[in-house]
Amino acid sequence: MSNSIFSRVFQSLRYRLRSRSFPQLCKYEPKGYYVASHVSAFSYGNAGDTLLPVVLRDLFNNSVGVEKWHGKNVHKEVIQTDIIEFNEGDFVVIGGGGLFLADTSPNDVSGWQWNCSIEMLAEIKKPLIGFALGYNRFRGQEEFKPIFSQHLRLFMERASFVGIRNHGSIEALKNYLPTEELRSKLVFQPCMTTVISKIYPQLRDFSVKEDFVVINCAFDRKQLRSSADEYLYAMARVAKKLSEKTHIKYYSHMEQDKEALRYFNEIGVPFELVELVNVRQIVDCYSRPRLVIGMRGHAQMIPFGCGTPILSIVSHDKMQWFLDDIGHPEWGVDVQDPEFELKLMLLANNLYDNYTQCMEDIAKAKDTLWKITQKNMKIIRDILKN
């Protein structure tokens, strides 16, 4: 047995004995001996960013075979000790999430969420994998700093695989890349949360739905979503009308989301507030409804991944990009549409009444996303073997 293989087997046995503190949806038996670094937001204040790193790791655990993960917060400055750890492992994963955004945790070294300088990026020697990344710049939001194009170009040159979570993001990122060779490396890889039922088929019966409707509103960057409050009042009026035929639950992904409830209270909407706080609860909550009306990206992707009918409130281009990718652009209403309230009401009633047909449509679309994901995981396995 060669020294390198012996070293890996020894690492595998050693890491099996260590406790795992990272949250998991299901227990799994490690299928390999890879050691990987995972750079992500790990945001326990936002339901979507809490769940997606867990699902990414479980996908890699089952499809690639990872024995040990080293977590690195994407906002923490990458220093020499991080580079050493990256290069002592087998590969580095960046993702998922809408990390191509300048303002959540701004920095002057990359222009996007990964706080890694060009100098540090150049020192990463092991395979670098971008996975299910999204271009999250809002409508009308200021342009990225000049460093972004330079950093993105080196990232694309250095990366072995770059999976982008929707085609809209791919087209947007192409504008920052100088050559067709680099642009062609942008590969469609949907968010792992869109195939939750495929990754965790043993978790529950995803086909069983209960008679209630969920509403979620994103309240961060309110000024970039719409200049008027009218769409929030319209949402509340639609919720009140729906409450005449079913129970309404309001899902809060983060503390700010609850600010929308003053519109519900003002109009007198009867509702139950549910705060999403841990990974099992998030999946359980989004697996049950008959319909989810959501403004957050993960208030459409997570229920979709759980086989639950969705109706998207489009205040960010990424919402429509996802609907376009699954072949159902009609499952969304733009907050800037002058007939927003009427269209939202008509669609909500239609999807609620015909939820079984919607579930069949979701199953077909999800099969396609799963095939794409499996194909990409094979590409990654082949990269790691070489």
C-alpha positions as CSV (number, residue, x, y, z in Angstrom):
1,M,0.0,0.0,0.0
2,S,1.5,3.4,-1.0
3,N,2.2,6.0,1.7
4,S,-0.5,8.3,0.3
5,I,-3.2,5.6,0.4
6,F,-2.1,4.5,3.9
7,S,-2.3,8.1,5.1
8,R,-5.8,8.5,3.8
9,V,-7.0,5.2,5.3
10,F,-5.4,6.2,8.6
11,Q,-7.2,9.6,8.4
12,S,-10.5,7.8,7.7
13,L,-10.2,5.7,10.8
14,R,-9.2,8.6,12.9
15,Y,-12.1,10.8,11.8
16,R,-14.6,8.1,12.3
17,L,-13.9,8.2,16.0
18,R,-14.5,12.0,16.2
19,S,-17.9,13.3,17.2
20,R,-19.8,15.3,14.6
21,S,-21.3,18.6,15.8
22,F,-22.6,19.8,12.4
23,P,-26.4,19.3,12.2
24,Q,-27.7,16.5,10.0
25,L,-31.1,15.6,8.6
26,C,-30.3,11.9,8.6
27,K,-27.5,9.7,9.9
28,Y,-25.3,8.3,7.1
29,E,-22.5,5.8,6.9
30,P,-19.4,7.4,5.4
31,K,-18.7,6.0,1.9
32,G,-15.2,7.3,1.4
33,Y,-12.1,8.8,3.0
34,Y,-12.0,12.3,1.4
35,V,-11.3,15.3,3.6
36,A,-12.9,18.5,2.4
37,S,-13.1,22.1,3.4
38,H,-16.6,23.7,3.1
39,V,-16.9,27.5,2.7
40,S,-20.4,28.7,3.2
41,A,-22.5,31.3,5.1
42,F,-23.6,28.8,7.8
43,S,-26.2,31.4,8.8
44,Y,-28.2,30.2,11.8
45,G,-30.2,33.5,11.6
46,N,-31.7,32.6,8.2
47,A,-33.6,29.4,7.7
48,G,-32.5,28.9,4.1
49,D,-28.8,29.5,4.8
50,T,-29.1,27.2,7.8
51,L,-30.4,24.3,5.8
52,L,-28.5,24.5,2.5
53,P,-25.0,23.7,3.9
54,V,-26.4,20.6,5.6
55,V,-28.0,19.4,2.4
56,L,-24.9,20.1,0.4
57,R,-22.8,18.0,2.7
58,D,-25.2,15.1,2.8
59,L,-25.3,15.2,-1.1
60,F,-21.5,15.0,-1.2
61,N,-21.4,12.4,1.6
62,N,-23.6,10.1,-0.3
63,S,-22.5,10.9,-3.9
64,V,-18.7,11.5,-3.5
65,G,-17.8,10.0,-0.1
66,V,-16.6,12.5,2.4
67,E,-15.3,11.4,5.7
68,K,-14.4,14.7,7.3
69,W,-15.5,18.3,6.7
70,H,-13.7,21.4,7.8
71,G,-16.2,24.3,7.9
72,K,-15.1,27.8,7.0
73,N,-17.4,30.8,7.3
74,V,-17.4,32.6,3.9
75,H,-17.3,36.0,5.6
76,K,-14.1,35.2,7.7
77,E,-10.9,36.5,6.1
78,V,-8.9,33.7,4.5
79,I,-5.4,33.7,6.0
80,Q,-2.4,31.5,5.7
81,T,-3.5,28.9,8.2
82,D,-6.7,28.4,6.2
83,I,-4.6,27.9,3.0
84,I,-2.6,25.2,4.8
85,E,-5.8,23.4,5.9
86,F,-7.2,23.7,2.4
87,N,-4.1,22.2,0.9
88,E,-3.8,19.4,3.5
89,G,-7.3,18.2,2.5
90,D,-8.5,16.7,-0.8
91,F,-10.7,19.5,-2.1
92,V,-12.5,22.7,-1.3
93,V,-16.2,23.4,-1.8
94,I,-17.6,27.0,-2.0
95,G,-21.4,27.1,-1.7
96,G,-24.1,27.0,-1.9
97,G,-26.3,30.1,-1.7
98,G,-26.4,33.5,-3.3
99,L,-22.8,34.4,-2.5
100,F,-22.3,36.7,-5.6
101,L,-23.6,39.7,-3.6
102,A,-21.6,42.7,-2.5
103,D,-23.5,44.1,0.5
104,T,-24.3,41.4,3.2
105,S,-20.7,41.4,4.4
106,P,-18.8,43.8,2.1
107,N,-15.0,43.4,1.6
108,D,-12.4,45.0,-0.7
109,V,-10.5,41.8,-1.5
110,S,-13.0,39.9,-3.7
111,G,-16.1,42.1,-4.1
112,W,-18.4,39.2,-3.3
113,Q,-19.2,37.3,-0.1
114,W,-16.0,35.1,-0.1
115,N,-13.5,37.1,1.9
116,C,-10.5,35.6,0.1
117,S,-7.9,37.8,-1.5
118,I,-6.6,37.2,-4.9
119,E,-3.2,36.3,-3.4
120,M,-4.7,33.7,-1.1
121,L,-6.9,32.3,-3.8
122,A,-3.8,31.7,-6.0
123,E,-2.3,29.6,-3.2
124,I,-5.0,27.0,-3.1
125,K,-3.6,23.9,-4.8
126,K,-6.3,21.3,-4.3
127,P,-9.4,21.1,-6.5
128,L,-11.7,24.1,-6.0
129,I,-15.4,23.4,-6.5
130,G,-18.1,26.1,-6.6
131,F,-21.5,24.5,-6.0
132,A,-25.0,25.9,-6.4
133,L,-23.9,29.5,-6.3
134,G,-26.2,32.3,-7.1
135,Y,-25.9,35.8,-8.5
136,N,-28.0,37.7,-5.8
137,R,-27.6,41.3,-6.9
138,F,-31.0,43.1,-6.5
139,R,-32.8,45.1,-9.1
140,G,-31.4,48.6,-9.1
141,Q,-28.6,47.7,-6.7
142,E,-25.2,49.4,-7.2
143,E,-22.7,47.5,-9.4
144,F,-20.0,45.3,-7.9
145,K,-16.6,46.9,-7.2
146,P,-14.0,46.6,-10.0
147,I,-12.1,43.9,-7.9
148,F,-15.1,41.6,-8.4
149,S,-14.4,41.0,-12.2
150,Q,-10.7,40.4,-11.5
151,H,-11.4,38.0,-8.6
152,L,-14.1,36.1,-10.5
153,R,-11.8,35.6,-13.4
154,L,-9.1,34.0,-11.2
155,F,-11.8,32.0,-9.4
156,M,-13.0,30.6,-12.7
157,E,-9.4,29.9,-13.9
158,R,-8.6,28.2,-10.7
159,A,-11.8,26.2,-10.1
160,S,-12.2,22.6,-11.3
161,F,-16.0,22.9,-11.3
162,V,-18.3,25.9,-11.0
163,G,-22.0,25.0,-10.5
164,I,-24.5,28.0,-10.7
165,R,-28.0,27.5,-9.3
166,N,-30.0,29.1,-12.2
167,H,-29.5,30.1,-15.8
168,G,-30.3,33.7,-15.0
169,S,-27.2,33.8,-12.7
170,I,-25.1,32.2,-15.4
171,E,-26.1,34.9,-18.0
172,A,-25.4,37.6,-15.4
173,L,-22.0,36.3,-14.5
174,K,-20.9,35.9,-18.1
175,N,-20.9,39.7,-18.3
176,Y,-17.9,39.8,-15.9
177,L,-15.8,37.2,-17.7
178,P,-13.5,38.2,-20.6
179,T,-13.3,34.9,-22.6
180,E,-15.7,32.3,-23.9
181,E,-13.5,29.6,-22.4
182,L,-14.2,31.0,-18.9
183,R,-17.8,31.7,-19.6
184,S,-18.3,28.0,-20.7
185,K,-17.1,26.8,-17.3
186,L,-20.3,28.1,-15.7
187,V,-22.5,25.0,-15.3
188,F,-26.1,24.8,-14.3
189,Q,-26.4,23.1,-10.8
190,P,-29.7,23.7,-9.0
191,C,-29.7,24.3,-5.3
192,M,-29.5,21.1,-3.3
193,T,-32.7,22.1,-1.5
194,T,-34.7,21.7,-4.7
195,V,-34.1,17.9,-4.6
196,I,-34.5,17.3,-0.9
197,S,-36.9,14.4,-1.4
198,K,-34.4,12.7,-3.7
199,I,-31.5,13.1,-1.2
200,Y,-33.6,12.0,1.8
201,P,-36.3,9.6,0.4
202,Q,-36.4,7.8,3.8
203,L,-37.0,10.9,5.8
204,R,-40.8,11.1,5.4
205,D,-43.7,10.6,2.9
206,F,-43.4,13.8,0.9
207,S,-46.7,13.1,-1.0
208,V,-48.9,13.7,2.1
209,K,-50.1,17.3,2.4
210,E,-52.3,19.0,5.0
211,D,-55.1,21.6,4.4
212,F,-53.3,24.9,5.1
213,V,-51.5,27.6,3.1
214,V,-48.1,29.1,4.1
215,I,-47.1,32.7,3.4
216,N,-43.6,34.1,3.7
217,C,-42.5,37.6,3.1
218,A,-38.9,38.8,2.8
219,F,-38.4,42.1,4.6
220,D,-34.7,42.7,4.2
221,R,-33.7,45.4,1.6
222,K,-37.4,46.4,1.4
223,Q,-36.5,49.5,-0.5
224,L,-34.9,47.4,-3.3
225,R,-37.9,45.2,-3.6
226,S,-40.5,47.9,-4.2
227,S,-40.9,51.5,-3.5
228,A,-44.5,51.1,-2.2
229,D,-46.1,49.2,0.6
230,E,-49.1,48.4,-1.5
231,Y,-47.9,44.9,-2.5
232,L,-47.7,44.1,1.3
233,Y,-51.3,45.2,1.9
234,A,-52.3,43.2,-1.3
235,M,-50.6,40.1,0.1
236,A,-52.5,40.6,3.4
237,R,-55.8,41.0,1.6
238,V,-55.2,37.8,-0.4
239,A,-54.3,36.0,2.8
240,K,-57.5,37.2,4.5
241,K,-59.5,35.9,1.5
242,L,-57.8,32.6,1.6
243,S,-58.4,32.3,5.3
244,E,-62.1,31.9,4.5
245,K,-61.4,28.5,3.0
246,T,-58.3,27.2,4.8
247,H,-55.9,27.9,7.7
248,I,-53.1,30.4,7.2
249,K,-49.6,30.0,8.6
250,Y,-46.9,32.6,8.3
251,Y,-43.3,31.2,8.1
252,S,-40.6,33.4,9.4
253,H,-37.1,32.6,8.0
254,M,-35.5,35.3,10.1
255,E,-36.5,38.0,12.6
256,Q,-37.0,40.7,9.9
257,D,-39.6,38.6,8.2
258,K,-42.0,39.2,11.1
259,E,-42.2,42.9,10.3
260,A,-44.7,42.0,7.5
261,L,-47.1,40.8,10.1
262,R,-48.2,44.3,11.0
263,Y,-49.9,44.4,7.6
264,F,-51.7,41.1,8.4
265,N,-52.7,42.5,11.8
266,E,-53.9,45.8,10.4
267,I,-56.2,44.0,8.0
268,G,-57.3,41.4,10.5
269,V,-55.8,38.2,8.9
270,P,-56.2,35.2,11.2
271,F,-52.8,33.3,11.1
272,E,-50.4,31.2,13.0
273,L,-46.8,32.3,13.2
274,V,-44.2,29.6,12.8
275,E,-40.5,30.5,13.3
276,L,-38.1,28.2,11.4
277,V,-35.1,27.5,13.6
278,N,-33.5,24.1,12.8
279,V,-33.0,21.8,9.9
280,R,-35.4,19.0,10.7
281,Q,-38.2,21.5,11.5
282,I,-37.6,23.5,8.3
283,V,-38.0,20.4,6.1
284,D,-41.0,19.1,8.1
285,C,-42.7,22.5,7.9
286,Y,-42.3,22.8,4.2
287,S,-43.3,19.2,3.5
288,R,-46.8,19.6,5.0
289,P,-48.7,22.6,3.3
290,R,-51.0,22.4,0.4
291,L,-49.5,25.6,-1.0
292,V,-46.6,27.9,-0.1
293,I,-46.8,31.6,-1.2
294,G,-43.2,32.8,-0.7
295,M,-41.1,35.8,-1.4
296,R,-37.7,34.3,-0.4
297,G,-35.7,32.2,-2.7
298,H,-35.7,29.3,-0.2
299,A,-39.4,29.8,0.4
300,Q,-39.8,28.5,-3.1
301,M,-36.9,26.1,-3.5
302,I,-37.3,24.2,-0.2
303,P,-41.0,23.5,-0.5
304,F,-40.4,22.6,-4.2
305,G,-37.7,20.1,-3.1
306,C,-40.3,18.7,-0.6
307,G,-42.9,18.2,-3.4
308,T,-45.1,21.1,-2.1
309,P,-46.9,23.4,-4.5
310,I,-45.4,26.9,-4.7
311,L,-46.5,30.4,-5.7
312,S,-43.7,32.9,-5.9
313,I,-43.9,36.6,-5.1
314,V,-41.2,38.0,-7.4
315,S,-39.4,41.0,-5.9
316,H,-35.9,39.7,-7.0
317,D,-35.0,38.3,-10.4
318,K,-33.7,35.1,-8.9
319,M,-37.3,34.1,-8.1
320,Q,-38.4,34.2,-11.7
321,W,-35.1,32.6,-12.9
322,F,-35.9,29.5,-10.8
323,L,-39.5,29.3,-12.1
324,D,-38.1,29.6,-15.7
325,D,-35.6,26.8,-15.0
326,I,-38.3,24.4,-13.8
327,G,-40.6,25.2,-16.8
328,H,-43.3,27.0,-14.9
329,P,-42.8,30.7,-15.2
330,E,-46.6,31.1,-14.6
331,W,-46.1,30.1,-10.9
332,G,-45.1,33.7,-9.9
333,V,-46.4,37.2,-9.7
334,D,-44.1,40.2,-9.9
335,V,-44.6,42.9,-7.2
336,Q,-44.3,45.5,-9.9
337,D,-47.2,44.1,-11.9
338,P,-50.1,46.6,-11.8
339,E,-52.5,43.7,-11.4
340,F,-50.4,42.1,-8.7
341,E,-53.2,41.5,-6.2
342,L,-55.7,40.1,-8.7
343,K,-53.2,37.7,-10.3
344,L,-52.0,36.6,-6.9
345,M,-55.5,35.8,-5.8
346,L,-56.4,33.9,-9.0
347,L,-53.2,31.9,-8.9
348,A,-53.4,31.1,-5.2
349,N,-56.9,29.8,-5.6
350,N,-56.1,27.8,-8.7
351,L,-53.0,26.2,-7.2
352,Y,-54.8,25.5,-3.9
353,D,-57.7,23.8,-5.7
354,N,-55.5,21.9,-8.1
355,Y,-52.6,21.0,-5.8
356,T,-52.4,17.4,-6.8
357,Q,-51.8,18.3,-10.4
358,C,-49.2,20.8,-9.3
359,M,-47.5,18.1,-7.3
360,E,-47.3,15.9,-10.4
361,D,-45.8,18.8,-12.3
362,I,-43.2,19.4,-9.5
363,A,-42.3,15.7,-9.5
364,K,-41.5,15.8,-13.3
365,A,-39.5,19.0,-12.9
366,K,-37.6,17.6,-9.9
367,D,-36.7,14.5,-11.8
368,T,-34.9,16.7,-14.4
369,L,-33.1,18.7,-11.7
370,W,-32.0,15.4,-10.0
371,K,-30.6,14.0,-13.3
372,I,-28.6,17.2,-13.7
373,T,-27.3,17.0,-10.2
374,Q,-26.3,13.3,-10.6
375,K,-24.5,14.1,-13.8
376,N,-22.6,16.9,-12.1
377,M,-21.7,14.8,-9.1
378,K,-20.2,12.2,-11.5
379,I,-18.1,15.0,-13.0
380,I,-16.9,15.9,-9.6
381,R,-16.1,12.3,-8.7
382,D,-14.0,12.0,-11.8
383,I,-12.2,15.3,-11.0
384,L,-11.3,14.0,-7.6
385,K,-10.0,10.6,-8.9
386,N,-7.5,12.3,-11.2
